[in-house]
Amino acid sequence: MNTFLSANTADTGFEIRFQSLFHEGRALTFPCDAEGHVHMDALSERARQNYLYARAVVGREYAAPAVCAIGWH
């Protein structure tokens, strides 16, 4: 099962992805620019808390984040 927590990624074209180190297919994703900068004011309170948490536990619960282009359908 894939679990993604994300704000509106359709507007940005990129997302930053924190892959779980322990649960395959589980990740936290957030909209960002091509360089991985997240506009935190655009996130909901819950998404902002999840983003800060994911950053704080990189290497312990989540892998280093990866910036991914969002495929257009």
MOPAC internal coordinates of N, CA, C and O (Angstrom, degrees):
PM7 1SCF
backbone

  N    0.0000 0     0.00 0     0.00 0    0    0    0
  C    1.4456 1     0.00 0     0.00 0    1    0    0
  C    1.5218 1   109.02 1     0.00 0    2    1    0
  O    1.2310 1   120.02 1   -49.77 1    3    2    1
  N    1.2975 1   117.57 1   130.23 1    3    2    1
  C    1.4610 1   122.51 1   176.63 1    5    3    2
  C    1.5139 1   109.47 1   -90.80 1    6    5    3
  O    1.2310 1   120.49 1   -47.95 1    7    6    5
  N    1.3078 1   116.66 1   132.05 1    7    6    5
  C    1.4499 1   121.54 1   176.81 1    9    7    6
  C    1.5098 1   108.11 1  -120.45 1   10    9    7
  O    1.2310 1   120.36 1   -61.38 1   11   10    9
  N    1.3157 1   116.91 1   118.62 1   11   10    9
  C    1.4474 1   122.16 1   179.64 1   13   11   10
  C    1.5142 1   108.91 1  -125.35 1   14   13   11
  O    1.2310 1   120.36 1   -50.01 1   15   14   13
  N    1.3237 1   116.92 1   129.99 1   15   14   13
  C    1.4535 1   122.35 1   172.49 1   17   15   14
  C    1.5079 1   105.71 1  -111.87 1   18   17   15
  O    1.2310 1   120.51 1   -61.70 1   19   18   17
  N    1.3006 1   116.63 1   118.30 1   19   18   17
  C    1.4455 1   119.25 1  -171.01 1   21   19   18
  C    1.5085 1   111.30 1  -149.73 1   22   21   19
  O    1.2310 1   120.66 1   -34.57 1   23   22   21
  N    1.3204 1   116.35 1   145.43 1   23   22   21
  C    1.4610 1   121.26 1   168.96 1   25   23   22
  C    1.5179 1   106.81 1   -83.44 1   26   25   23
  O    1.2310 1   119.46 1    16.38 1   27   26   25
  N    1.3013 1   118.64 1  -163.62 1   27   26   25
  C    1.4495 1   122.34 1  -176.85 1   29   27   26
  C    1.5279 1   110.85 1   -72.75 1   30   29   27
  O    1.2310 1   120.21 1   -81.92 1   31   30   29
  N    1.3271 1   117.21 1    98.08 1   31   30   29
  C    1.4564 1   121.51 1  -177.92 1   33   31   30
  C    1.5173 1   112.43 1   -84.75 1   34   33   31
  O    1.2310 1   119.71 1   165.08 1   35   34   33
  N    1.3118 1   118.16 1   -14.92 1   35   34   33
  C    1.4602 1   120.45 1  -175.76 1   37   35   34
  C    1.5214 1   112.23 1   -65.28 1   38   37   35
  O    1.2310 1   119.69 1   153.23 1   39   38   37
  N    1.3253 1   118.20 1   -26.77 1   39   38   37
  C    1.4544 1   121.46 1  -176.54 1   41   39   38
  C    1.5274 1   113.50 1   -81.05 1   42   41   39
  O    1.2310 1   119.34 1   159.74 1   43   42   41
  N    1.3193 1   118.86 1   -20.26 1   43   42   41
  C    1.4500 1   121.22 1  -170.88 1   45   43   42
  C    1.5221 1   114.44 1   -98.98 1   46   45   43
  O    1.2310 1   119.53 1   146.02 1   47   46   45
  N    1.3068 1   118.51 1   -33.98 1   47   46   45
  C    1.4525 1   121.64 1  -177.26 1   49   47   46
  C    1.5154 1   113.73 1    87.32 1   50   49   47
  O    1.2310 1   120.02 1   168.53 1   51   50   49
  N    1.3399 1   117.56 1   -11.47 1   51   50   49
  C    1.4649 1   121.95 1   178.42 1   53   51   50
  C    1.5203 1   109.73 1  -137.91 1   54   53   51
  O    1.2310 1   121.72 1   -24.70 1   55   54   53
  N    1.3252 1   114.31 1   155.30 1   55   54   53
  C    1.4570 1   119.58 1   173.26 1   57   55   54
  C    1.5149 1   108.68 1  -140.49 1   58   57   55
  O    1.2310 1   121.19 1   -28.38 1   59   58   57
  N    1.3040 1   115.32 1   151.62 1   59   58   57
  C    1.4582 1   121.14 1   174.89 1   61   59   58
  C    1.5209 1   105.97 1  -102.90 1   62   61   59
  O    1.2310 1   121.16 1   -48.47 1   63   62   61
  N    1.3179 1   115.38 1   131.53 1   63   62   61
  C    1.4647 1   120.95 1  -171.99 1   65   63   62
  C    1.5249 1   109.68 1  -120.88 1   66   65   63
  O    1.2310 1   121.44 1   -53.12 1   67   66   65
  N    1.3275 1   114.85 1   126.88 1   67   66   65
  C    1.4646 1   122.78 1   174.68 1   69   67   66
  C    1.5246 1   106.73 1  -107.90 1   70   69   67
  O    1.2310 1   120.17 1   -75.13 1   71   70   69
  N    1.3380 1   117.28 1   104.87 1   71   70   69
  C    1.4574 1   122.82 1  -178.65 1   73   71   70
  C    1.5236 1   110.04 1   -82.76 1   74   73   71
  O    1.2310 1   120.36 1   -46.57 1   75   74   73
  N    1.3409 1   116.91 1   133.43 1   75   74   73
  C    1.4545 1   121.09 1   177.30 1   77   75   74
  C    1.5179 1   110.39 1   -63.67 1   78   77   75
  O    1.2310 1   120.59 1   -40.51 1   79   78   77
  N    1.3208 1   116.47 1   139.49 1   79   78   77
  C    1.4665 1   121.08 1   176.86 1   81   79   78
  C    1.5232 1   111.69 1   -81.12 1   82   81   79
  O    1.2310 1   120.08 1   162.86 1   83   82   81
  N    1.3419 1   117.46 1   -17.14 1   83   82   81
  C    1.4555 1   120.87 1  -172.07 1   85   83   82
  C    1.5195 1   114.63 1  -116.42 1   86   85   83
  O    1.2310 1   119.65 1   161.43 1   87   86   85
  N    1.3180 1   118.27 1   -18.57 1   87   86   85
  C    1.4603 1   121.61 1  -176.86 1   89   87   86
  C    1.5203 1   109.30 1  -125.57 1   90   89   87
  O    1.2310 1   120.83 1   -79.68 1   91   90   89
  N    1.3212 1   116.02 1   100.32 1   91   90   89
  C    1.4618 1   120.64 1  -178.90 1   93   91   90
  C    1.5289 1   109.93 1   -58.15 1   94   93   91
  O    1.2310 1   120.83 1   -46.32 1   95   94   93
  N    1.3143 1   116.02 1   133.68 1   95   94   93
  C    1.4550 1   120.78 1   179.58 1   97   95   94
  C    1.5168 1   114.25 1    88.06 1   98   97   95
  O    1.2310 1   119.66 1   175.12 1   99   98   97
  N    1.3129 1   118.26 1    -4.88 1   99   98   97
  C    1.4672 1   121.15 1   178.67 1  101   99   98
  C    1.5202 1   108.81 1  -104.12 1  102  101   99
  O    1.2310 1   121.17 1   -46.22 1  103  102  101
  N    1.3160 1   115.37 1   133.78 1  103  102  101
  C    1.4654 1   120.56 1  -178.60 1  105  103  102
  C    1.5177 1   109.46 1  -155.89 1  106  105  103
  O    1.2310 1   121.31 1   -17.29 1  107  106  105
  N    1.3172 1   115.10 1   162.71 1  107  106  105
  C    1.4571 1   121.82 1   170.32 1  109  107  106
  C    1.5203 1   106.65 1  -112.60 1  110  109  107
  O    1.2310 1   119.95 1   -47.59 1  111  110  109
  N    1.3255 1   117.70 1   132.41 1  111  110  109
  C    1.4573 1   121.49 1   179.20 1  113  111  110
  C    1.5158 1   109.74 1  -128.28 1  114  113  111
  O    1.2310 1   121.50 1   -31.95 1  115  114  113
  N    1.3274 1   114.74 1   148.05 1  115  114  113
  C    1.4629 1   121.67 1  -177.73 1  117  115  114
  C    1.5213 1   108.57 1  -143.05 1  118  117  115
  O    1.2310 1   119.79 1   -35.35 1  119  118  117
  N    1.3320 1   118.02 1   144.65 1  119  118  117
  C    1.4616 1   119.93 1   177.67 1  121  119  118
  C    1.5176 1   110.22 1   -66.61 1  122  121  119
  O    1.2310 1   121.00 1   -35.56 1  123  122  121
  N    1.3239 1   115.69 1   144.44 1  123  122  121
  C    1.4656 1   120.45 1  -179.79 1  125  123  122
  C    1.5196 1   109.12 1  -153.78 1  126  125  123
  O    1.2310 1   120.74 1    -2.77 1  127  126  125
  N    1.3257 1   116.19 1   177.23 1  127  126  125
  C    1.4611 1   120.22 1   173.29 1  129  127  126
  C    1.5324 1   108.41 1   -91.33 1  130  129  127
  O    1.2310 1   120.59 1     2.00 1  131  130  129
  N    1.3161 1   116.48 1  -178.00 1  131  130  129
  C    1.4676 1   121.17 1  -175.88 1  133  131  130
  C    1.5263 1   112.97 1   -62.50 1  134  133  131
  O    1.2310 1   120.09 1   159.42 1  135  134  133
  N    1.3274 1   117.43 1   -20.58 1  135  134  133
  C    1.4641 1   121.17 1  -179.84 1  137  135  134
  C    1.5219 1   112.66 1   -96.92 1  138  137  135
  O    1.2310 1   119.90 1  -178.46 1  139  138  137
  N    1.3325 1   117.79 1     1.54 1  139  138  137
  C    1.4597 1   121.32 1   177.33 1  141  139  138
  C    1.5111 1   114.79 1    90.80 1  142  141  139
  O    1.2310 1   119.91 1  -169.82 1  143  142  141
  N    1.3310 1   117.78 1    10.18 1  143  142  141
  C    1.4661 1   120.55 1   178.69 1  145  143  142
  C    1.5206 1   109.92 1   -80.44 1  146  145  143
  O    1.2310 1   120.61 1   -54.33 1  147  146  145
  N    1.3113 1   116.43 1   125.67 1  147  146  145
  C    1.4639 1   123.06 1   179.77 1  149  147  146
  C    1.5239 1   109.00 1   -97.98 1  150  149  147
  O    1.2310 1   120.34 1   -49.57 1  151  150  149
  N    1.3291 1   116.96 1   130.43 1  151  150  149
  C    1.4631 1   121.90 1   176.11 1  153  151  150
  C    1.5295 1   106.79 1   -84.62 1  154  153  151
  O    1.2310 1   120.69 1   -87.11 1  155  154  153
  N    1.3166 1   116.28 1    92.89 1  155  154  153
  C    1.4656 1   121.48 1  -171.94 1  157  155  154
  C    1.5221 1   113.13 1   -63.93 1  158  157  155
  O    1.2310 1   119.68 1   151.41 1  159  158  157
  N    1.3234 1   118.22 1   -28.59 1  159  158  157
  C    1.4624 1   120.11 1   178.53 1  161  159  158
  C    1.5206 1   112.15 1   -66.52 1  162  161  159
  O    1.2310 1   119.99 1   158.86 1  163  162  161
  N    1.3229 1   117.62 1   -21.14 1  163  162  161
  C    1.4575 1   121.53 1   179.98 1  165  163  162
  C    1.5289 1   112.57 1   -85.33 1  166  165  163
  O    1.2310 1   120.32 1   168.46 1  167  166  165
  N    1.3300 1   116.98 1   -11.54 1  167  166  165
  C    1.4601 1   120.99 1  -179.78 1  169  167  166
  C    1.5209 1   110.94 1   -83.02 1  170  169  167
  O    1.2310 1   121.11 1   -29.31 1  171  170  169
  N    1.3284 1   115.49 1   150.69 1  171  170  169
  C    1.4664 1   119.81 1   171.04 1  173  171  170
  C    1.5289 1   107.84 1   -68.51 1  174  173  171
  O    1.2310 1   120.44 1   -14.01 1  175  174  173
  N    1.2998 1   116.77 1   165.99 1  175  174  173
  C    1.4715 1   120.59 1   179.52 1  177  175  174
  C    1.5318 1   110.76 1   -59.08 1  178  177  175
  O    1.2310 1   120.49 1   136.02 1  179  178  177
  N    1.3270 1   116.66 1   -43.98 1  179  178  177
  C    1.4671 1   120.14 1  -179.75 1  181  179  178
  C    1.5305 1   110.93 1   -65.08 1  182  181  179
  O    1.2310 1   120.13 1   136.08 1  183  182  181
  N    1.3355 1   117.36 1   -43.92 1  183  182  181
  C    1.4673 1   120.35 1   178.92 1  185  183  182
  C    1.5232 1   110.56 1   -62.87 1  186  185  183
  O    1.2310 1   120.24 1   140.39 1  187  186  185
  N    1.3350 1   117.15 1   -39.61 1  187  186  185
  C    1.4668 1   121.20 1   178.59 1  189  187  186
  C    1.5299 1   110.34 1   -62.47 1  190  189  187
  O    1.2310 1   120.29 1   136.63 1  191  190  189
  N    1.3179 1   117.05 1   -43.37 1  191  190  189
  C    1.4660 1   120.75 1   178.03 1  193  191  190
  C    1.5314 1   110.87 1   -63.57 1  194  193  191
  O    1.2310 1   120.42 1   137.43 1  195  194  193
  N    1.3290 1   116.80 1   -42.57 1  195  194  193
  C    1.4665 1   120.48 1   178.63 1  197  195  194
  C    1.5232 1   111.68 1   -64.70 1  198  197  195
  O    1.2310 1   120.32 1   140.24 1  199  198  197
  N    1.3326 1   117.00 1   -39.76 1  199  198  197
  C    1.4612 1   121.06 1   178.72 1  201  199  198
  C    1.5296 1   110.66 1   -63.33 1  202  201  199
  O    1.2310 1   120.38 1   132.33 1  203  202  201
  N    1.3172 1   116.87 1   -47.67 1  203  202  201
  C    1.4690 1   120.24 1   179.40 1  205  203  202
  C    1.5218 1   111.43 1   -63.67 1  206  205  203
  O    1.2310 1   120.28 1   142.35 1  207  206  205
  N    1.3288 1   117.07 1   -37.65 1  207  206  205
  C    1.4589 1   121.00 1   177.61 1  209  207  206
  C    1.5318 1   110.29 1   -64.77 1  210  209  207
  O    1.2310 1   120.50 1   132.00 1  211  210  209
  N    1.3365 1   116.66 1   -48.00 1  211  210  209
  C    1.4677 1   120.03 1  -178.91 1  213  211  210
  C    1.5242 1   111.03 1   -58.83 1  214  213  211
  O    1.2310 1   120.59 1   137.71 1  215  214  213
  N    1.3339 1   116.48 1   -42.29 1  215  214  213
  C    1.4709 1   119.94 1   177.83 1  217  215  214
  C    1.5222 1   111.24 1   -61.88 1  218  217  215
  O    1.2310 1   120.40 1   142.05 1  219  218  217
  N    1.3265 1   116.85 1   -37.95 1  219  218  217
  C    1.4669 1   120.99 1  -175.70 1  221  219  218
  C    1.5267 1   112.85 1   -72.31 1  222  221  219
  O    1.2310 1   120.07 1   154.83 1  223  222  221
  N    1.3284 1   117.48 1   -25.17 1  223  222  221
  C    1.4708 1   119.41 1  -175.34 1  225  223  222
  C    1.5293 1   112.98 1  -111.91 1  226  225  223
  O    1.2310 1   120.29 1  -160.16 1  227  226  225
  N    1.3417 1   117.05 1    19.84 1  227  226  225
  C    1.4675 1   120.28 1   174.28 1  229  227  226
  C    1.5251 1   108.09 1   -59.48 1  230  229  227
  O    1.2310 1   121.35 1   -49.06 1  231  230  229
  N    1.3144 1   115.03 1   130.94 1  231  230  229
  C    1.4656 1   120.92 1  -179.16 1  233  231  230
  C    1.5201 1   112.86 1    92.99 1  234  233  231
  O    1.2310 1   120.38 1   161.96 1  235  234  233
  N    1.3280 1   116.89 1   -18.04 1  235  234  233
  C    1.4610 1   120.39 1   177.89 1  237  235  234
  C    1.5265 1   111.72 1  -109.76 1  238  237  235
  O    1.2310 1   120.00 1   136.43 1  239  238  237
  N    1.3320 1   117.61 1   -43.57 1  239  238  237
  C    1.4672 1   121.94 1   178.43 1  241  239  238
  C    1.5240 1   112.66 1  -121.27 1  242  241  239
  O    1.2310 1   120.52 1   150.03 1  243  242  241
  N    1.3299 1   116.62 1   -29.97 1  243  242  241
  C    1.4602 1   121.42 1  -178.66 1  245  243  242
  C    1.5223 1   109.95 1  -126.06 1  246  245  243
  O    1.2310 1   121.73 1   -31.49 1  247  246  245
  N    1.3353 1   114.30 1   148.51 1  247  246  245
  C    1.4681 1   120.35 1   175.53 1  249  247  246
  C    1.5258 1   109.12 1   -72.67 1  250  249  247
  O    1.2310 1   120.84 1   -15.14 1  251  250  249
  N    1.3204 1   116.00 1   164.86 1  251  250  249
  C    1.4618 1   120.60 1   175.23 1  253  251  250
  C    1.5287 1   107.95 1   -55.12 1  254  253  251
  O    1.2310 1   120.28 1   -39.76 1  255  254  253
  N    1.3101 1   117.06 1   140.24 1  255  254  253
  C    1.4657 1   119.46 1  -175.42 1  257  255  254
  C    1.5239 1   112.59 1   -68.07 1  258  257  255
  O    1.2310 1   121.86 1   -29.43 1  259  258  257
  N    1.3143 1   114.05 1   150.57 1  259  258  257
  C    1.4663 1   121.62 1   176.46 1  261  259  258
  C    1.5170 1   108.64 1  -122.82 1  262  261  259
  O    1.2310 1   120.42 1   -43.05 1  263  262  261
  N    1.3160 1   116.80 1   136.95 1  263  262  261
  C    1.4675 1   121.73 1   175.16 1  265  263  262
  C    1.5174 1   107.51 1   -90.48 1  266  265  263
  O    1.2310 1   120.76 1   -53.12 1  267  266  265
  N    1.3220 1   116.15 1   126.88 1  267  266  265
  C    1.4663 1   121.64 1  -176.82 1  269  267  266
  C    1.5239 1   109.65 1  -125.51 1  270  269  267
  O    1.2310 1   120.90 1   -42.42 1  271  270  269
  N    1.3136 1   115.89 1   137.58 1  271  270  269
  C    1.4722 1   120.20 1   172.26 1  273  271  270
  C    1.5227 1   107.39 1   -73.54 1  274  273  271
  O    1.2310 1   121.40 1   -38.91 1  275  274  273
  N    1.3053 1   114.92 1   141.09 1  275  274  273
  C    1.4599 1   119.73 1   178.47 1  277  275  274
  C    1.5155 1   107.60 1   -89.20 1  278  277  275
  O    1.2310 1   120.65 1   -54.74 1  279  278  277
  N    1.3196 1   116.36 1   125.26 1  279  278  277
  C    1.4568 1   120.68 1  -179.71 1  281  279  278
  C    1.5115 1   111.56 1   -69.55 1  282  281  279
  O    1.2310 1   121.03 1   -44.56 1  283  282  281
  N    1.3096 1   115.64 1   135.44 1  283  282  281
  C    1.4706 1   120.82 1   177.38 1  285  283  282
  C    1.5184 1   108.10 1   -87.92 1  286  285  283
  O    1.2310 1   120.94 1   -46.23 1  287  286  285
  N    1.3228 1   115.81 1   133.77 1  287  286  285
  C    1.4795 1   121.12 1  -177.50 1  289  287  286
  C    1.4920 1   110.51 1  -100.19 1  290  289  287
  O    1.2310 1   120.10 1   180.00 1  291  290  289

